[in-house]
């Protein structure tokens, strides 16, 4: 239950999802047919959400340097004047693909889900009908997204798929807030398929919003580059993910999330120690000998 504590992002994403369902989403009755007005409403809200979350974290930690290098994984700043990035700038590249690509594909999936709920493609669920299942599904969603992410992410490390799109994301060795959701559109199309499982079971639009917002917001926070938000010498909020930071450094380990068991189960876990280095080297030798 540590991941549901008040110094972790998950519980705030849930609260935000309830808020946007109540106040920032189109009425479900409007979504029975696709129309520009409610589609634009979803896109604009997601654009502003990612701009605020990633932009706010970037301003705080990088532009204004409020925490200097305290609890920062890499002392170096994001790369500029680098031809590996579009616009020769890591931040501009990441902003472009987050705000244009990810926002658009995220919004498209959300629109499809809203249309499906409005047209009763699955068994509609309300809290009043089944409070236990309604709440249980909320607790199951992070586990499902973790499993989906592990296998989707590992698949994109197959050489042909890596060259097709995932290499864009791995240009970011020294990651920042804008790096998390900056991925190739093809990868986005696969990433957000996790939400489609909700069409197979009784669920509510809040569940879909929570699942998708959890995917994209935690992608931003786990790439922030700092372990914690520290104010007046005290840890106030857990942000970064050293576990995933190692993935960007070593490439072929830690495909999943720290909260999930999948890397440990499938021998792709690296704990950041010399023993972890040796384990990965041995795994590489084994794969190369096949």
C-alpha positions as a printed NumPy array, in Angstrom:
array([[  0.   ,   0.   ,   0.   ],
       [  3.063,   2.252,   0.051],
       [  2.284,   3.312,  -3.519],
       [ -1.048,   4.731,  -2.315],
       [  0.533,   6.971,   0.336],
       [  0.24 ,  10.748,   0.276],
       [  3.869,  11.212,  -0.774],
       [  3.334,   9.162,  -3.94 ],
       [  1.774,  10.362,  -7.183],
       [ -0.79 ,   7.571,  -7.594],
       [ -3.375,   8.819,  -5.119],
       [ -3.223,  12.321,  -6.61 ],
       [ -3.752,  10.948, -10.118],
       [ -6.865,   9.189,  -8.837],
       [ -8.171,  12.399,  -7.279],
       [ -7.39 ,  14.317, -10.461],
       [ -9.207,  11.707, -12.558],
       [-12.348,  12.066, -10.447],
       [-12.066,  15.851, -10.755],
       [-11.709,  15.874, -14.534],
       [-14.62 ,  13.452, -14.894],
       [-16.815,  15.749, -12.823],
       [-15.741,  19.103, -14.224],
       [-13.489,  18.866, -17.301],
       [-14.967,  16.075, -19.413],
       [-17.851,  16.249, -21.902],
       [-21.227,  14.931, -20.815],
       [-21.49 ,  11.295, -21.821],
       [-24.678,  11.999, -23.773],
       [-22.668,  14.261, -26.112],
       [-20.289,  11.425, -26.934],
       [-22.724,   9.105, -28.721],
       [-21.483,  10.537, -32.007],
       [-18.042,  11.945, -32.724],
       [-18.143,  15.725, -32.934],
       [-15.427,  18.351, -33.057],
       [-16.546,  20.254, -29.957],
       [-16.185,  17.478, -27.399],
       [-13.147,  15.977, -29.119],
       [-11.444,  19.374, -28.944],
       [-12.418,  19.671, -25.276],
       [-10.645,  16.404, -24.458],
       [ -7.565,  17.339, -26.496],
       [ -7.273,  20.794, -24.921],
       [ -7.613,  19.413, -21.397],
       [ -4.953,  16.772, -21.985],
       [ -2.665,  19.345, -23.609],
       [ -2.964,  21.648, -20.599],
       [ -2.51 ,  18.754, -18.17 ],
       [  0.767,  17.591, -19.684],
       [  1.957,  21.154, -20.211],
       [  1.296,  21.906, -16.542],
       [  2.753,  18.704, -15.069],
       [  5.849,  18.305, -17.255],
       [  6.332,  22.037, -17.718],
       [  5.93 ,  22.778, -14.027],
       [  8.43 ,  20.105, -13.003],
       [ 10.902,  21.264, -15.651],
       [ 10.643,  24.889, -14.526],
       [ 11.06 ,  23.978, -10.861],
       [ 13.97 ,  21.55 , -11.163],
       [ 15.782,  22.71 , -14.305],
       [ 14.938,  26.271, -15.329],
       [ 14.935,  27.734, -11.807],
       [ 17.063,  24.994, -10.225],
       [ 15.137,  25.095,  -6.957],
       [ 16.768,  21.883,  -5.755],
       [ 20.126,  22.311,  -7.491],
       [ 21.535,  18.768,  -7.838],
       [ 20.206,  17.481,  -4.511],
       [ 18.924,  13.925,  -5.089],
       [ 19.529,  14.275,  -8.832],
       [ 20.615,  11.109, -10.616],
       [ 22.815,  12.846, -13.199],
       [ 24.536,  16.162, -12.473],
       [ 24.589,  17.044, -16.167],
       [ 21.773,  19.206, -17.633],
       [ 19.623,  18.128, -20.624],
       [ 21.505,  18.099, -23.908],
       [ 21.488,  21.072, -26.28 ],
       [ 23.159,  21.444, -29.67 ],
       [ 22.866,  17.704, -30.238],
       [ 21.963,  16.38 , -33.664],
       [ 20.426,  13.209, -32.241],
       [ 17.382,  15.285, -31.251],
       [ 14.894,  17.069, -33.449],
       [ 15.601,  20.819, -33.342],
       [ 19.085,  19.849, -32.009],
       [ 17.753,  20.281, -28.48 ],
       [ 16.616,  17.584, -26.04 ],
       [ 13.95 ,  19.652, -24.284],
       [ 12.412,  21.062, -27.469],
       [ 12.393,  17.598, -29.042],
       [ 10.711,  16.077, -25.992],
       [  8.172,  18.898, -25.702],
       [  7.206,  18.572, -29.352],
       [  6.574,  14.828, -29.232],
       [  4.807,  15.026, -25.881],
       [  2.467,  17.903, -26.71 ],
       [  1.795,  16.977, -30.329],
       [  2.106,  13.202, -30.509],
       [  1.285,  11.866, -27.053],
       [ -1.497,  14.351, -26.307],
       [ -3.192,  13.593, -29.623],
       [ -3.03 ,   9.797, -29.346],
       [ -3.977,   9.845, -25.651],
       [ -6.977,  12.009, -26.542],
       [ -7.954,   9.708, -29.407],
       [ -8.043,   6.698, -27.089],
       [ -9.994,   8.651, -24.494],
       [-12.484,   9.729, -27.16 ],
       [-12.991,   6.134, -28.291],
       [-13.576,   5.055, -24.7  ],
       [-16.081,   7.854, -24.082],
       [-17.89 ,   6.978, -27.318],
       [-17.959,   3.29 , -26.304],
       [-19.331,   4.073, -22.835],
       [-21.93 ,   6.437, -24.317],
       [-23.094,   3.714, -26.701],
       [-23.059,   1.019, -23.999],
       [-20.427,  -1.218, -25.562],
       [-19.817,  -2.789, -22.166],
       [-21.695,  -3.28 , -18.914],
       [-21.989,   0.183, -17.409],
       [-20.861,   0.363, -13.808],
       [-21.646,   2.932, -11.146],
       [-20.476,   3.188,  -7.56 ],
       [-24.058,   2.845,  -6.35 ],
       [-24.567,  -0.421,  -8.259],
       [-21.436,  -2.159,  -7.037],
       [-19.247,  -0.146,  -4.658],
       [-16.944,  -3.09 ,  -3.934],
       [-16.12 ,  -3.854,  -7.598],
       [-15.936,  -0.139,  -8.42 ],
       [-13.251,   0.379,  -5.747],
       [-11.506,  -2.948,  -6.334],
       [-11.05 ,  -2.143, -10.011],
       [ -9.296,   1.089,  -9.062],
       [ -6.771,  -0.908,  -7.033],
       [ -6.341,  -3.458,  -9.845],
       [ -5.627,  -0.881, -12.55 ],
       [ -2.008,  -0.085, -11.528],
       [ -1.154,  -3.788, -11.539],
       [ -2.638,  -4.204, -15.01 ],
       [ -0.839,  -1.162, -16.422],
       [  2.418,  -2.451, -14.928],
       [  2.008,  -5.864, -16.581],
       [  0.982,  -4.317, -19.897],
       [  3.885,  -1.868, -19.785],
       [  6.455,  -4.586, -19.084],
       [  5.545,  -6.694, -22.104],
       [  4.84 ,  -3.769, -24.413],
       [  8.128,  -2.147, -23.433],
       [ 10.095,  -5.357, -23.735],
       [  8.574,  -6.003, -27.165],
       [  9.802,  -2.6  , -28.328],
       [ 13.333,  -3.702, -27.467],
       [ 13.167,  -6.376, -30.172],
       [ 15.653,  -4.914, -32.689],
       [ 13.176,  -4.348, -35.53 ],
       [ 10.665,  -2.607, -33.242],
       [ 13.404,  -0.679, -31.47 ],
       [ 14.604,   0.729, -34.792],
       [ 11.012,   1.394, -35.832],
       [ 10.358,   3.806, -33.002],
       [ 11.54 ,   3.099, -29.456],
       [ 15.027,   4.422, -30.176],
       [ 13.488,   7.911, -30.155],
       [ 12.823,   7.604, -26.446],
       [ 16.26 ,   6.15 , -25.706],
       [ 17.998,   9.193, -27.109],
       [ 17.239,  10.476, -23.617],
       [ 20.026,   8.937, -21.543],
       [ 19.961,  11.781, -19.028],
       [ 16.201,  12.102, -18.659],
       [ 14.008,  15.006, -17.576],
       [ 10.262,  15.633, -17.059],
       [  9.613,  16.119, -20.765],
       [ 11.299,  12.797, -21.622],
       [  8.748,  10.444, -20.062],
       [  5.934,  10.866, -22.57 ],
       [  8.148,  11.727, -25.551],
       [  7.863,   8.548, -27.595],
       [  7.307,   7.607, -31.229],
       [  3.633,   7.722, -32.34 ],
       [  3.712,   3.992, -33.133],
       [  4.763,   3.276, -29.556],
       [  1.988,   5.525, -28.272],
       [ -0.561,   3.574, -30.301],
       [  0.504,   0.392, -28.507],
       [  1.067,   1.968, -25.084],
       [ -2.498,   3.185, -24.645],
       [ -4.089,  -0.11 , -25.709],
       [ -4.019,  -1.015, -22.007],
       [ -7.272,   0.907, -21.539],
       [ -9.198,  -1.291, -23.985],
       [ -9.454,  -4.095, -21.422],
       [-12.053,  -1.973, -19.623],
       [-14.46 ,  -2.575, -22.505],
       [-14.454,  -6.282, -21.634],
       [-15.506,  -5.871, -18.003],
       [-18.003,  -3.744, -16.061],
       [-16.351,  -0.356, -15.664],
       [-16.975,   3.383, -15.473],
       [-15.364,   6.277, -17.391],
       [-13.542,   7.212, -14.174],
       [-11.651,   3.928, -14.445],
       [-10.599,   4.717, -18.015],
       [ -9.528,   8.236, -17.084],
       [ -7.554,   6.972, -14.101],
       [ -5.807,   4.295, -16.163],
       [ -4.739,   6.654, -18.94 ],
       [ -3.811,   9.568, -16.68 ],
       [ -1.819,   7.17 , -14.492],
       [  0.1  ,   5.975, -17.539],
       [  1.055,   9.392, -18.806],
       [  1.542,  11.321, -15.549],
       [  3.701,   8.643, -13.936],
       [  5.742,   8.485, -17.144],
       [  6.503,  12.166, -16.592],
       [  7.245,  11.943, -12.87 ],
       [  9.434,   8.832, -13.105],
       [ 11.612,  10.6  , -15.685],
       [ 12.009,  13.812, -13.698],
       [ 15.648,  12.958, -12.945],
       [ 15.381,  13.55 ,  -9.185],
       [ 14.587,  10.906,  -6.579],
       [ 12.496,  13.179,  -4.359],
       [ 11.099,  16.662,  -4.009],
       [ 12.97 ,  18.102,  -1.015],
       [ 11.874,  21.295,   0.742],
       [ 13.798,  22.761,   3.689],
       [ 15.883,  19.616,   3.888],
       [ 12.9  ,  17.299,   4.211],
       [ 11.584,  14.836,   1.638],
       [  8.078,  15.923,   0.713],
       [  7.236,  13.85 ,  -2.331],
       [  8.603,  10.813,  -4.127],
       [  9.1  ,  11.549,  -7.819],
       [ 11.888,   9.875,  -9.741],
       [ 12.586,   6.217, -10.33 ],
       [ 16.207,   5.067, -10.053],
       [ 14.984,   1.678, -11.24 ],
       [ 13.935,   3.131, -14.611],
       [ 16.926,   5.471, -14.681],
       [ 19.068,   2.331, -14.858],
       [ 17.05 ,   1.157, -17.849],
       [ 17.99 ,   4.31 , -19.749],
       [ 21.627,   3.778, -18.817],
       [ 21.926,   0.04 , -19.531],
       [ 19.128,  -0.398, -22.115],
       [ 18.334,  -4.116, -21.6  ],
       [ 17.125,  -4.291, -18.001],
       [ 14.29 ,  -2.977, -15.809],
       [ 11.624,  -2.961, -18.504],
       [  8.79 ,  -2.715, -15.999],
       [  8.099,  -0.643, -12.914],
       [  9.572,  -0.964,  -9.448],
       [  6.138,  -1.836,  -8.043],
       [  5.748,  -4.881, -10.292],
       [  7.427,  -8.308, -10.021],
       [  8.01 ,  -8.869, -13.731],
       [ 11.689,  -7.963, -14.079],
       [ 12.564, -10.177, -11.137],
       [ 10.495, -13.047, -12.519],
       [ 12.039, -12.858, -15.993],
       [ 15.652, -12.137, -14.969],
       [ 15.77 ,  -8.606, -16.355],
       [ 16.148,  -6.898, -12.981],
       [ 19.091,  -4.594, -12.195],
       [ 19.378,  -3.182,  -8.675],
       [ 22.158,  -0.692,  -9.418],
       [ 24.909,  -2.701,  -7.71 ],
       [ 28.043,  -4.349,  -9.087],
       [ 26.264,  -7.671,  -8.658],
       [ 23.465,  -6.303, -10.827],
       [ 26.018,  -5.34 , -13.492],
       [ 27.41 ,  -8.872, -13.48 ],
       [ 23.951, -10.417, -13.7  ],
       [ 23.14 ,  -8.355, -16.793],
       [ 26.516,  -9.221, -18.376],
       [ 25.869, -12.921, -17.858],
       [ 22.406, -12.604, -19.348],
       [ 23.843, -10.853, -22.412],
       [ 26.403, -13.645, -22.876],
       [ 23.686, -16.269, -22.623],
       [ 21.521, -14.525, -25.225],
       [ 24.498, -13.985, -27.549],
       [ 25.379, -17.692, -27.436],
       [ 21.978, -18.835, -28.65 ]])
